[in-house]
């Protein structure tokens, strides 16, 4: 039998997962940030940027990047993650 969670419980789980990820990312060395992943040409820093991007992006950012990617969602996801990953950790 599946357990049905309310909205508050789901957000508590999301918050805990975000804290766990932030704690993990804080422990990475500079070389670990540059480690290749199984996600194509993405490094750990690109994946981390992708996973943390949504709460920091506005609707305007999304529209601008959609146009920049010429409507290609894969390109939008890749380019925004790589651009954000170029920022200091």
mmCIF file as gemmi writes it, N, C-alpha and C atoms, coordinates in Angstrom:
data_model
loop_
_atom_site.group_PDB
_atom_site.id
_atom_site.type_symbol
_atom_site.label_atom_id
_atom_site.label_alt_id
_atom_site.label_comp_id
_atom_site.label_asym_id
_atom_site.label_entity_id
_atom_site.label_seq_id
_atom_site.pdbx_PDB_ins_code
_atom_site.Cartn_x
_atom_site.Cartn_y
_atom_site.Cartn_z
_atom_site.occupancy
_atom_site.B_iso_or_equiv
_atom_site.pdbx_formal_charge
_atom_site.auth_seq_id
_atom_site.auth_asym_id
_atom_site.pdbx_PDB_model_num
ATOM 1 N N . UNK Axp A 1 ? 0.837 -1.174 0 1 0 ? 1 A 1
ATOM 2 C CA . UNK Axp A 1 ? 0 0 0 1 0 ? 1 A 1
ATOM 3 C C . UNK Axp A 1 ? 0.89 1.247 0 1 0 ? 1 A 1
ATOM 4 N N . UNK Axp A 2 ? 0.615 2.161 -0.888 1 0 ? 2 A 1
ATOM 5 C CA . UNK Axp A 2 ? 1.401 3.391 -1.02 1 0 ? 2 A 1
ATOM 6 C C . UNK Axp A 2 ? 1.036 4.374 0.09 1 0 ? 2 A 1
ATOM 7 N N . UNK Axp A 3 ? 2.032 5.083 0.561 1 0 ? 3 A 1
ATOM 8 C CA . UNK Axp A 3 ? 1.82 6.121 1.558 1 0 ? 3 A 1
ATOM 9 C C . UNK Axp A 3 ? 1.61 7.438 0.822 1 0 ? 3 A 1
ATOM 10 N N . UNK Axp A 4 ? 0.544 8.126 1.158 1 0 ? 4 A 1
ATOM 11 C CA . UNK Axp A 4 ? 0.251 9.411 0.526 1 0 ? 4 A 1
ATOM 12 C C . UNK Axp A 4 ? 0.703 10.511 1.471 1 0 ? 4 A 1
ATOM 13 N N . UNK Axp A 5 ? 1.577 11.366 0.97 1 0 ? 5 A 1
ATOM 14 C CA . UNK Axp A 5 ? 2.097 12.465 1.779 1 0 ? 5 A 1
ATOM 15 C C . UNK Axp A 5 ? 1.377 13.756 1.438 1 0 ? 5 A 1
ATOM 16 N N . UNK Axp A 6 ? 1.173 14.573 2.431 1 0 ? 6 A 1
ATOM 17 C CA . UNK Axp A 6 ? 0.616 15.894 2.205 1 0 ? 6 A 1
ATOM 18 C C . UNK Axp A 6 ? 1.678 16.832 1.68 1 0 ? 6 A 1
ATOM 19 N N . UNK Axp A 7 ? 1.265 17.993 1.254 1 0 ? 7 A 1
ATOM 20 C CA . UNK Axp A 7 ? 2.185 18.974 0.692 1 0 ? 7 A 1
ATOM 21 C C . UNK Axp A 7 ? 3.281 19.35 1.686 1 0 ? 7 A 1
ATOM 22 N N . UNK Axp A 8 ? 2.914 19.576 2.929 1 0 ? 8 A 1
ATOM 23 C CA . UNK Axp A 8 ? 3.915 19.958 3.934 1 0 ? 8 A 1
ATOM 24 C C . UNK Axp A 8 ? 4.972 18.875 4.116 1 0 ? 8 A 1
ATOM 25 N N . UNK Axp A 9 ? 4.534 17.623 4.162 1 0 ? 9 A 1
ATOM 26 C CA . UNK Axp A 9 ? 5.485 16.524 4.33 1 0 ? 9 A 1
ATOM 27 C C . UNK Axp A 9 ? 6.429 16.417 3.132 1 0 ? 9 A 1
ATOM 28 N N . UNK Axp A 10 ? 5.88 16.62 1.942 1 0 ? 10 A 1
ATOM 29 C CA . UNK Axp A 10 ? 6.725 16.561 0.738 1 0 ? 10 A 1
ATOM 30 C C . UNK Axp A 10 ? 7.784 17.658 0.763 1 0 ? 10 A 1
ATOM 31 N N . UNK Axp A 11 ? 7.405 18.876 1.156 1 0 ? 11 A 1
ATOM 32 C CA . UNK Axp A 11 ? 8.374 19.971 1.199 1 0 ? 11 A 1
ATOM 33 C C . UNK Axp A 11 ? 9.422 19.747 2.283 1 0 ? 11 A 1
ATOM 34 N N . UNK Axp A 12 ? 9.049 19.1 3.379 1 0 ? 12 A 1
ATOM 35 C CA . UNK Axp A 12 ? 10.038 18.755 4.405 1 0 ? 12 A 1
ATOM 36 C C . UNK Axp A 12 ? 11.073 17.793 3.845 1 0 ? 12 A 1
ATOM 37 N N . UNK Axp A 13 ? 10.631 16.838 3.037 1 0 ? 13 A 1
ATOM 38 C CA . UNK Axp A 13 ? 11.553 15.891 2.407 1 0 ? 13 A 1
ATOM 39 C C . UNK Axp A 13 ? 12.447 16.62 1.4 1 0 ? 13 A 1
ATOM 40 N N . UNK Axp A 14 ? 11.872 17.505 0.603 1 0 ? 14 A 1
ATOM 41 C CA . UNK Axp A 14 ? 12.664 18.284 -0.359 1 0 ? 14 A 1
ATOM 42 C C . UNK Axp A 14 ? 13.705 19.121 0.379 1 0 ? 14 A 1
ATOM 43 N N . UNK Axp A 15 ? 13.302 19.777 1.452 1 0 ? 15 A 1
ATOM 44 C CA . UNK Axp A 15 ? 14.241 20.593 2.235 1 0 ? 15 A 1
ATOM 45 C C . UNK Axp A 15 ? 15.382 19.745 2.79 1 0 ? 15 A 1
ATOM 46 N N . UNK Axp A 16 ? 15.057 18.575 3.303 1 0 ? 16 A 1
ATOM 47 C CA . UNK Axp A 16 ? 16.091 17.689 3.849 1 0 ? 16 A 1
ATOM 48 C C . UNK Axp A 16 ? 17.044 17.221 2.751 1 0 ? 16 A 1
ATOM 49 N N . UNK Axp A 17 ? 16.517 16.89 1.59 1 0 ? 17 A 1
ATOM 50 C CA . UNK Axp A 17 ? 17.371 16.468 0.483 1 0 ? 17 A 1
ATOM 51 C C . UNK Axp A 17 ? 18.277 17.605 0.023 1 0 ? 17 A 1
ATOM 52 N N . UNK Axp A 18 ? 17.76 18.815 -0.012 1 0 ? 18 A 1
ATOM 53 C CA . UNK Axp A 18 ? 18.583 19.968 -0.39 1 0 ? 18 A 1
ATOM 54 C C . UNK Axp A 18 ? 19.695 20.209 0.629 1 0 ? 18 A 1
ATOM 55 N N . UNK Axp A 19 ? 19.371 20.075 1.916 1 0 ? 19 A 1
ATOM 56 C CA . UNK Axp A 19 ? 20.406 20.237 2.955 1 0 ? 19 A 1
ATOM 57 C C . UNK Axp A 19 ? 21.47 19.158 2.826 1 0 ? 19 A 1
ATOM 58 N N . UNK Axp A 20 ? 21.037 17.936 2.582 1 0 ? 20 A 1
ATOM 59 C CA . UNK Axp A 20 ? 21.987 16.829 2.433 1 0 ? 20 A 1
ATOM 60 C C . UNK Axp A 20 ? 22.911 17.069 1.242 1 0 ? 20 A 1
ATOM 61 N N . UNK Axp A 21 ? 22.35 17.528 0.13 1 0 ? 21 A 1
ATOM 62 C CA . UNK Axp A 21 ? 23.165 17.83 -1.045 1 0 ? 21 A 1
ATOM 63 C C . UNK Axp A 21 ? 24.14 18.965 -0.749 1 0 ? 21 A 1
ATOM 64 N N . UNK Axp A 22 ? 23.666 20.021 -0.109 1 0 ? 22 A 1
ATOM 65 C CA . UNK Axp A 22 ? 24.543 21.155 0.228 1 0 ? 22 A 1
ATOM 66 C C . UNK Axp A 22 ? 25.683 20.701 1.137 1 0 ? 22 A 1
ATOM 67 N N . UNK Axp A 23 ? 25.37 19.853 2.111 1 0 ? 23 A 1
ATOM 68 C CA . UNK Axp A 23 ? 26.413 19.338 3.007 1 0 ? 23 A 1
ATOM 69 C C . UNK Axp A 23 ? 27.444 18.532 2.239 1 0 ? 23 A 1
ATOM 70 N N . UNK Axp A 24 ? 26.99 17.708 1.311 1 0 ? 24 A 1
ATOM 71 C CA . UNK Axp A 24 ? 27.912 16.914 0.498 1 0 ? 24 A 1
ATOM 72 C C . UNK Axp A 24 ? 28.782 17.813 -0.374 1 0 ? 24 A 1
ATOM 73 N N . UNK Axp A 25 ? 28.172 18.782 -1.039 1 0 ? 25 A 1
ATOM 74 C CA . UNK Axp A 25 ? 28.921 19.665 -1.935 1 0 ? 25 A 1
ATOM 75 C C . UNK Axp A 25 ? 29.966 20.477 -1.18 1 0 ? 25 A 1
ATOM 76 N N . UNK Axp A 26 ? 29.676 20.816 0.061 1 0 ? 26 A 1
ATOM 77 C CA . UNK Axp A 26 ? 30.647 21.568 0.873 1 0 ? 26 A 1
ATOM 78 C C . UNK Axp A 26 ? 31.933 20.794 1.125 1 0 ? 26 A 1
ATOM 79 N N . UNK Axp A 27 ? 31.873 19.473 1.054 1 0 ? 27 A 1
ATOM 80 C CA . UNK Axp A 27 ? 33.043 18.651 1.357 1 0 ? 27 A 1
ATOM 81 C C . UNK Axp A 27 ? 33.935 18.396 0.149 1 0 ? 27 A 1
ATOM 82 N N . UNK Axp A 28 ? 33.494 18.783 -1.043 1 0 ? 28 A 1
ATOM 83 C CA . UNK Axp A 28 ? 34.251 18.456 -2.254 1 0 ? 28 A 1
ATOM 84 C C . UNK Axp A 28 ? 35.533 19.274 -2.372 1 0 ? 28 A 1
ATOM 85 N N . UNK Axp A 29 ? 36.556 18.616 -2.851 1 0 ? 29 A 1
ATOM 86 C CA . UNK Axp A 29 ? 37.83 19.286 -3.132 1 0 ? 29 A 1
ATOM 87 C C . UNK Axp A 29 ? 37.735 19.914 -4.524 1 0 ? 29 A 1
ATOM 88 N N . UNK Axp A 30 ? 38.644 20.834 -4.849 1 0 ? 30 A 1
ATOM 89 C CA . UNK Axp A 30 ? 38.628 21.411 -6.201 1 0 ? 30 A 1
ATOM 90 C C . UNK Axp A 30 ? 38.693 20.352 -7.305 1 0 ? 30 A 1
ATOM 91 N N . UNK Axp A 31 ? 39.486 19.321 -7.124 1 0 ? 31 A 1
ATOM 92 C CA . UNK Axp A 31 ? 39.574 18.293 -8.174 1 0 ? 31 A 1
ATOM 93 C C . UNK Axp A 31 ? 38.286 17.474 -8.26 1 0 ? 31 A 1
ATOM 94 N N . UNK Axp A 32 ? 37.601 17.269 -7.152 1 0 ? 32 A 1
ATOM 95 C CA . UNK Axp A 32 ? 36.336 16.533 -7.185 1 0 ? 32 A 1
ATOM 96 C C . UNK Axp A 32 ? 35.258 17.319 -7.935 1 0 ? 32 A 1
ATOM 97 N N . UNK Axp A 33 ? 35.276 18.648 -7.828 1 0 ? 33 A 1
ATOM 98 C CA . UNK Axp A 33 ? 34.32 19.476 -8.572 1 0 ? 33 A 1
ATOM 99 C C . UNK Axp A 33 ? 34.487 19.287 -10.08 1 0 ? 33 A 1
ATOM 100 N N . UNK Axp A 34 ? 35.703 18.972 -10.519 1 0 ? 34 A 1
ATOM 101 C CA . UNK Axp A 34 ? 36.004 18.828 -11.949 1 0 ? 34 A 1
ATOM 102 C C . UNK Axp A 34 ? 35.869 17.394 -12.455 1 0 ? 34 A 1
ATOM 103 N N . UNK Axp A 35 ? 35.516 16.46 -11.603 1 0 ? 35 A 1
ATOM 104 C CA . UNK Axp A 35 ? 35.419 15.053 -11.975 1 0 ? 35 A 1
ATOM 105 C C . UNK Axp A 35 ? 34.314 14.837 -13.011 1 0 ? 35 A 1
ATOM 106 N N . UNK Axp A 36 ? 34.62 14.099 -14.097 1 0 ? 36 A 1
ATOM 107 C CA . UNK Axp A 36 ? 33.579 13.771 -15.082 1 0 ? 36 A 1
ATOM 108 C C . UNK Axp A 36 ? 32.496 12.892 -14.449 1 0 ? 36 A 1
ATOM 109 N N . UNK Axp A 37 ? 31.289 12.979 -14.978 1 0 ? 37 A 1
ATOM 110 C CA . UNK Axp A 37 ? 30.178 12.16 -14.49 1 0 ? 37 A 1
ATOM 111 C C . UNK Axp A 37 ? 29.674 11.265 -15.623 1 0 ? 37 A 1
ATOM 112 N N . UNK Axp A 38 ? 28.681 10.466 -15.33 1 0 ? 38 A 1
ATOM 113 C CA . UNK Axp A 38 ? 28.053 9.614 -16.341 1 0 ? 38 A 1
ATOM 114 C C . UNK Axp A 38 ? 27.055 10.395 -17.195 1 0 ? 38 A 1
ATOM 115 N N . UNK Axp A 39 ? 26.941 11.687 -16.946 1 0 ? 39 A 1
ATOM 116 C CA . UNK Axp A 39 ? 25.981 12.546 -17.657 1 0 ? 39 A 1
ATOM 117 C C . UNK Axp A 39 ? 26.653 13.241 -18.839 1 0 ? 39 A 1
ATOM 118 N N . UNK Axp A 40 ? 27.03 12.492 -19.836 1 0 ? 40 A 1
ATOM 119 C CA . UNK Axp A 40 ? 27.624 13.083 -21.032 1 0 ? 40 A 1
ATOM 120 C C . UNK Axp A 40 ? 28.925 13.8 -20.715 1 0 ? 40 A 1
ATOM 121 N N . UNK Axp A 41 ? 29.024 15.062 -21.136 1 0 ? 41 A 1
ATOM 122 C CA . UNK Axp A 41 ? 30.25 15.826 -20.911 1 0 ? 41 A 1
ATOM 123 C C . UNK Axp A 41 ? 30.198 16.641 -19.623 1 0 ? 41 A 1
ATOM 124 N N . UNK Axp A 42 ? 29.235 16.381 -18.746 1 0 ? 42 A 1
ATOM 125 C CA . UNK Axp A 42 ? 29.087 17.158 -17.515 1 0 ? 42 A 1
ATOM 126 C C . UNK Axp A 42 ? 30.056 16.694 -16.443 1 0 ? 42 A 1
ATOM 127 N N . UNK Axp A 43 ? 30.612 17.685 -15.754 1 0 ? 43 A 1
ATOM 128 C CA . UNK Axp A 43 ? 31.433 17.433 -14.58 1 0 ? 43 A 1
ATOM 129 C C . UNK Axp A 43 ? 30.531 17.49 -13.345 1 0 ? 43 A 1
ATOM 130 N N . UNK Axp A 44 ? 31.089 17.142 -12.197 1 0 ? 44 A 1
ATOM 131 C CA . UNK Axp A 44 ? 30.33 17.221 -10.948 1 0 ? 44 A 1
ATOM 132 C C . UNK Axp A 44 ? 29.78 18.628 -10.773 1 0 ? 44 A 1
ATOM 133 N N . UNK Axp A 45 ? 30.554 19.65 -11.073 1 0 ? 45 A 1
ATOM 134 C CA . UNK Axp A 45 ? 30.101 21.032 -10.887 1 0 ? 45 A 1
ATOM 135 C C . UNK Axp A 45 ? 28.928 21.379 -11.809 1 0 ? 45 A 1
ATOM 136 N N . UNK Axp A 46 ? 28.87 20.794 -13.003 1 0 ? 46 A 1
ATOM 137 C CA . UNK Axp A 46 ? 27.75 21.032 -13.917 1 0 ? 46 A 1
ATOM 138 C C . UNK Axp A 46 ? 26.468 20.387 -13.38 1 0 ? 46 A 1
ATOM 139 N N . UNK Axp A 47 ? 26.593 19.16 -12.874 1 0 ? 47 A 1
ATOM 140 C CA . UNK Axp A 47 ? 25.435 18.474 -12.297 1 0 ? 47 A 1
ATOM 141 C C . UNK Axp A 47 ? 24.944 19.23 -11.065 1 0 ? 47 A 1
ATOM 142 N N . UNK Axp A 48 ? 25.865 19.661 -10.217 1 0 ? 48 A 1
ATOM 143 C CA . UNK Axp A 48 ? 25.477 20.417 -9.016 1 0 ? 48 A 1
ATOM 144 C C . UNK Axp A 48 ? 24.767 21.717 -9.398 1 0 ? 48 A 1
ATOM 145 N N . UNK Axp A 49 ? 25.27 22.4 -10.401 1 0 ? 49 A 1
ATOM 146 C CA . UNK Axp A 49 ? 24.619 23.632 -10.855 1 0 ? 49 A 1
ATOM 147 C C . UNK Axp A 49 ? 23.215 23.332 -11.36 1 0 ? 49 A 1
ATOM 148 N N . UNK Axp A 50 ? 23.069 22.269 -12.124 1 0 ? 50 A 1
ATOM 149 C CA . UNK Axp A 50 ? 21.754 21.879 -12.648 1 0 ? 50 A 1
ATOM 150 C C . UNK Axp A 50 ? 20.771 21.581 -11.514 1 0 ? 50 A 1
ATOM 151 N N . UNK Axp A 51 ? 21.237 20.844 -10.516 1 0 ? 51 A 1
ATOM 152 C CA . UNK Axp A 51 ? 20.355 20.449 -9.411 1 0 ? 51 A 1
ATOM 153 C C . UNK Axp A 51 ? 19.946 21.616 -8.521 1 0 ? 51 A 1
ATOM 154 N N . UNK Axp A 52 ? 20.73 22.663 -8.511 1 0 ? 52 A 1
ATOM 155 C CA . UNK Axp A 52 ? 20.444 23.795 -7.618 1 0 ? 52 A 1
ATOM 156 C C . UNK Axp A 52 ? 19.905 25.016 -8.35 1 0 ? 52 A 1
ATOM 157 N N . UNK Axp A 53 ? 19.678 24.902 -9.629 1 0 ? 53 A 1
ATOM 158 C CA . UNK Axp A 53 ? 19.301 26.038 -10.458 1 0 ? 53 A 1
ATOM 159 C C . UNK Axp A 53 ? 17.851 26.489 -10.279 1 0 ? 53 A 1
ATOM 160 N N . UNK Axp A 54 ? 16.932 25.566 -10.201 1 0 ? 54 A 1
ATOM 161 C CA . UNK Axp A 54 ? 15.498 25.903 -10.209 1 0 ? 54 A 1
ATOM 162 C C . UNK Axp A 54 ? 15.093 26.94 -9.16 1 0 ? 54 A 1
ATOM 163 N N . UNK Axp A 55 ? 15.519 26.806 -7.91 1 0 ? 55 A 1
ATOM 164 C CA . UNK Axp A 55 ? 15.076 27.8 -6.923 1 0 ? 55 A 1
ATOM 165 C C . UNK Axp A 55 ? 15.636 29.21 -7.171 1 0 ? 55 A 1
ATOM 166 N N . UNK Axp A 56 ? 16.68 29.304 -7.991 1 0 ? 56 A 1
ATOM 167 C CA . UNK Axp A 56 ? 17.32 30.597 -8.234 1 0 ? 56 A 1
ATOM 168 C C . UNK Axp A 56 ? 16.908 31.232 -9.546 1 0 ? 56 A 1
ATOM 169 N N . UNK Axp A 57 ? 16.128 30.533 -10.346 1 0 ? 57 A 1
ATOM 170 C CA . UNK Axp A 57 ? 15.764 31.019 -11.672 1 0 ? 57 A 1
ATOM 171 C C . UNK Axp A 57 ? 14.371 31.621 -11.667 1 0 ? 57 A 1
ATOM 172 N N . UNK Axp A 58 ? 14.219 32.726 -12.35 1 0 ? 58 A 1
ATOM 173 C CA . UNK Axp A 58 ? 12.907 33.369 -12.473 1 0 ? 58 A 1
ATOM 174 C C . UNK Axp A 58 ? 12.264 32.961 -13.801 1 0 ? 58 A 1
ATOM 175 N N . UNK Axp A 59 ? 11.007 33.303 -13.95 1 0 ? 59 A 1
ATOM 176 C CA . UNK Axp A 59 ? 10.307 33.048 -15.214 1 0 ? 59 A 1
ATOM 177 C C . UNK Axp A 59 ? 11.011 33.799 -16.351 1 0 ? 59 A 1
ATOM 178 N N . UNK Axp A 60 ? 11.431 35.025 -16.087 1 0 ? 60 A 1
ATOM 179 C CA . UNK Axp A 60 ? 12.145 35.807 -17.098 1 0 ? 60 A 1
ATOM 180 C C . UNK Axp A 60 ? 13.446 35.143 -17.522 1 0 ? 60 A 1
ATOM 181 N N . UNK Axp A 61 ? 14.181 34.578 -16.554 1 0 ? 61 A 1
ATOM 182 C CA . UNK Axp A 61 ? 15.409 33.843 -16.877 1 0 ? 61 A 1
ATOM 183 C C . UNK Axp A 61 ? 15.102 32.676 -17.81 1 0 ? 61 A 1
ATOM 184 N N . UNK Axp A 62 ? 14.038 31.957 -17.495 1 0 ? 62 A 1
ATOM 185 C CA . UNK Axp A 62 ? 13.668 30.805 -18.294 1 0 ? 62 A 1
ATOM 186 C C . UNK Axp A 62 ? 13.315 31.206 -19.726 1 0 ? 62 A 1
ATOM 187 N N . UNK Axp A 63 ? 12.531 32.257 -19.88 1 0 ? 63 A 1
ATOM 188 C CA . UNK Axp A 63 ? 12.145 32.716 -21.216 1 0 ? 63 A 1
ATOM 189 C C . UNK Axp A 63 ? 13.376 33.168 -21.997 1 0 ? 63 A 1
ATOM 190 N N . UNK Axp A 64 ? 14.238 33.936 -21.354 1 0 ? 64 A 1
ATOM 191 C CA . UNK Axp A 64 ? 15.466 34.408 -22.016 1 0 ? 64 A 1
ATOM 192 C C . UNK Axp A 64 ? 16.315 33.233 -22.485 1 0 ? 64 A 1
ATOM 193 N N . UNK Axp A 65 ? 16.48 32.228 -21.605 1 0 ? 65 A 1
ATOM 194 C CA . UNK Axp A 65 ? 17.31 31.084 -21.964 1 0 ? 65 A 1
ATOM 195 C C . UNK Axp A 65 ? 16.638 30.175 -22.976 1 0 ? 65 A 1
ATOM 196 N N . UNK Axp A 66 ? 15.315 30.134 -22.974 1 0 ? 66 A 1
ATOM 197 C CA . UNK Axp A 66 ? 14.562 29.368 -23.979 1 0 ? 66 A 1
ATOM 198 C C . UNK Axp A 66 ? 14.815 29.957 -25.371 1 0 ? 66 A 1
ATOM 199 N N . UNK Axp A 67 ? 14.76 31.288 -25.451 1 0 ? 67 A 1
ATOM 200 C CA . UNK Axp A 67 ? 15.027 31.969 -26.722 1 0 ? 67 A 1
ATOM 201 C C . UNK Axp A 67 ? 16.481 31.749 -27.13 1 0 ? 67 A 1
ATOM 202 N N . UNK Axp A 68 ? 17.39 31.899 -26.179 1 0 ? 68 A 1
ATOM 203 C CA . UNK Axp A 68 ? 18.818 31.708 -26.446 1 0 ? 68 A 1
ATOM 204 C C . UNK Axp A 68 ? 19.094 30.297 -26.975 1 0 ? 68 A 1
ATOM 205 N N . UNK Axp A 69 ? 18.336 29.301 -26.467 1 0 ? 69 A 1
ATOM 206 C CA . UNK Axp A 69 ? 18.513 27.907 -26.889 1 0 ? 69 A 1
ATOM 207 C C . UNK Axp A 69 ? 17.678 27.566 -28.119 1 0 ? 69 A 1
ATOM 208 N N . UNK Axp A 70 ? 17.018 28.58 -28.685 1 0 ? 70 A 1
ATOM 209 C CA . UNK Axp A 70 ? 16.187 28.405 -29.889 1 0 ? 70 A 1
ATOM 210 C C . UNK Axp A 70 ? 15.112 27.335 -29.7 1 0 ? 70 A 1
ATOM 211 N N . UNK Axp A 71 ? 14.54 27.297 -28.49 1 0 ? 71 A 1
ATOM 212 C CA . UNK Axp A 71 ? 13.454 26.374 -28.202 1 0 ? 71 A 1
ATOM 213 C C . UNK Axp A 71 ? 13.875 24.935 -27.943 1 0 ? 71 A 1
ATOM 214 N N . UNK Axp A 72 ? 15.163 24.682 -27.931 1 0 ? 72 A 1
ATOM 215 C CA . UNK Axp A 72 ? 15.663 23.328 -27.702 1 0 ? 72 A 1
ATOM 216 C C . UNK Axp A 72 ? 15.864 23.119 -26.193 1 0 ? 72 A 1
ATOM 217 N N . UNK Axp A 73 ? 14.988 22.31 -25.562 1 0 ? 73 A 1
ATOM 218 C CA . UNK Axp A 73 ? 15.037 22.129 -24.119 1 0 ? 73 A 1
ATOM 219 C C . UNK Axp A 73 ? 16.34 21.478 -23.657 1 0 ? 73 A 1
ATOM 220 N N . UNK Axp A 74 ? 16.861 20.521 -24.413 1 0 ? 74 A 1
ATOM 221 C CA . UNK Axp A 74 ? 18.136 19.894 -24.039 1 0 ? 74 A 1
ATOM 222 C C . UNK Axp A 74 ? 19.263 20.926 -24.031 1 0 ? 74 A 1
ATOM 223 N N . UNK Axp A 75 ? 19.273 21.777 -25.034 1 0 ? 75 A 1
ATOM 224 C CA . UNK Axp A 75 ? 20.289 22.822 -25.103 1 0 ? 75 A 1
ATOM 225 C C . UNK Axp A 75 ? 20.126 23.801 -23.943 1 0 ? 75 A 1
ATOM 226 N N . UNK Axp A 76 ? 18.883 24.18 -23.649 1 0 ? 76 A 1
ATOM 227 C CA . UNK Axp A 76 ? 18.612 25.099 -22.54 1 0 ? 76 A 1
ATOM 228 C C . UNK Axp A 76 ? 19.155 24.518 -21.236 1 0 ? 76 A 1
ATOM 229 N N . UNK Axp A 77 ? 18.844 23.258 -20.96 1 0 ? 77 A 1
ATOM 230 C CA . UNK Axp A 77 ? 19.29 22.618 -19.716 1 0 ? 77 A 1
ATOM 231 C C . UNK Axp A 77 ? 20.809 22.558 -19.661 1 0 ? 77 A 1
ATOM 232 N N . UNK Axp A 78 ? 21.415 22.132 -20.744 1 0 ? 78 A 1
ATOM 233 C CA . UNK Axp A 78 ? 22.88 22.026 -20.782 1 0 ? 78 A 1
ATOM 234 C C . UNK Axp A 78 ? 23.535 23.394 -20.615 1 0 ? 78 A 1
ATOM 235 N N . UNK Axp A 79 ? 23.114 24.349 -21.408 1 0 ? 79 A 1
ATOM 236 C CA . UNK Axp A 79 ? 23.774 25.656 -21.414 1 0 ? 79 A 1
ATOM 237 C C . UNK Axp A 79 ? 23.61 26.391 -20.091 1 0 ? 79 A 1
ATOM 238 N N . UNK Axp A 80 ? 22.424 26.311 -19.483 1 0 ? 80 A 1
ATOM 239 C CA . UNK Axp A 80 ? 22.239 27.005 -18.204 1 0 ? 80 A 1
ATOM 240 C C . UNK Axp A 80 ? 23.076 26.34 -17.112 1 0 ? 80 A 1
ATOM 241 N N . UNK Axp A 81 ? 23.15 25.026 -17.116 1 0 ? 81 A 1
ATOM 242 C CA . UNK Axp A 81 ? 23.952 24.341 -16.103 1 0 ? 81 A 1
ATOM 243 C C . UNK Axp A 81 ? 25.431 24.671 -16.255 1 0 ? 81 A 1
ATOM 244 N N . UNK Axp A 82 ? 25.925 24.611 -17.492 1 0 ? 82 A 1
ATOM 245 C CA . UNK Axp A 82 ? 27.35 24.888 -17.724 1 0 ? 82 A 1
ATOM 246 C C . UNK Axp A 82 ? 27.674 26.352 -17.382 1 0 ? 82 A 1
ATOM 247 N N . UNK Axp A 83 ? 26.789 27.268 -17.753 1 0 ? 83 A 1
ATOM 248 C CA . UNK Axp A 83 ? 27.015 28.682 -17.443 1 0 ? 83 A 1
ATOM 249 C C . UNK Axp A 83 ? 27.04 28.914 -15.933 1 0 ? 83 A 1
ATOM 250 N N . UNK Axp A 84 ? 26.09 28.326 -15.219 1 0 ? 84 A 1
ATOM 251 C CA . UNK Axp A 84 ? 26.053 28.468 -13.764 1 0 ? 84 A 1
ATOM 252 C C . UNK Axp A 84 ? 27.247 27.788 -13.108 1 0 ? 84 A 1
ATOM 253 N N . UNK Axp A 85 ? 27.678 26.674 -13.676 1 0 ? 85 A 1
ATOM 254 C CA . UNK Axp A 85 ? 28.82 25.923 -13.115 1 0 ? 85 A 1
ATOM 255 C C . UNK Axp A 85 ? 30.116 26.702 -13.243 1 0 ? 85 A 1
ATOM 256 N N . UNK Axp A 86 ? 30.18 27.652 -14.142 1 0 ? 86 A 1
ATOM 257 C CA . UNK Axp A 86 ? 31.394 28.454 -14.312 1 0 ? 86 A 1
ATOM 258 C C . UNK Axp A 86 ? 31.595 29.426 -13.153 1 0 ? 86 A 1
ATOM 259 N N . UNK Axp A 87 ? 30.541 29.654 -12.381 1 0 ? 87 A 1
ATOM 260 C CA . UNK Axp A 87 ? 30.643 30.548 -11.239 1 0 ? 87 A 1
ATOM 261 C C . UNK Axp A 87 ? 31.401 29.852 -10.117 1 0 ? 87 A 1
ATOM 262 N N . UNK Axp A 88 ? 31.971 30.63 -9.194 1 0 ? 88 A 1
ATOM 263 C CA . UNK Axp A 88 ? 32.687 30.021 -8.072 1 0 ? 88 A 1
ATOM 264 C C . UNK Axp A 88 ? 31.778 29.119 -7.234 1 0 ? 88 A 1
ATOM 265 N N . UNK Axp A 89 ? 32.351 28.04 -6.742 1 0 ? 89 A 1
ATOM 266 C CA . UNK Axp A 89 ? 31.564 27.114 -5.927 1 0 ? 89 A 1
ATOM 267 C C . UNK Axp A 89 ? 31.304 27.711 -4.567 1 0 ? 89 A 1
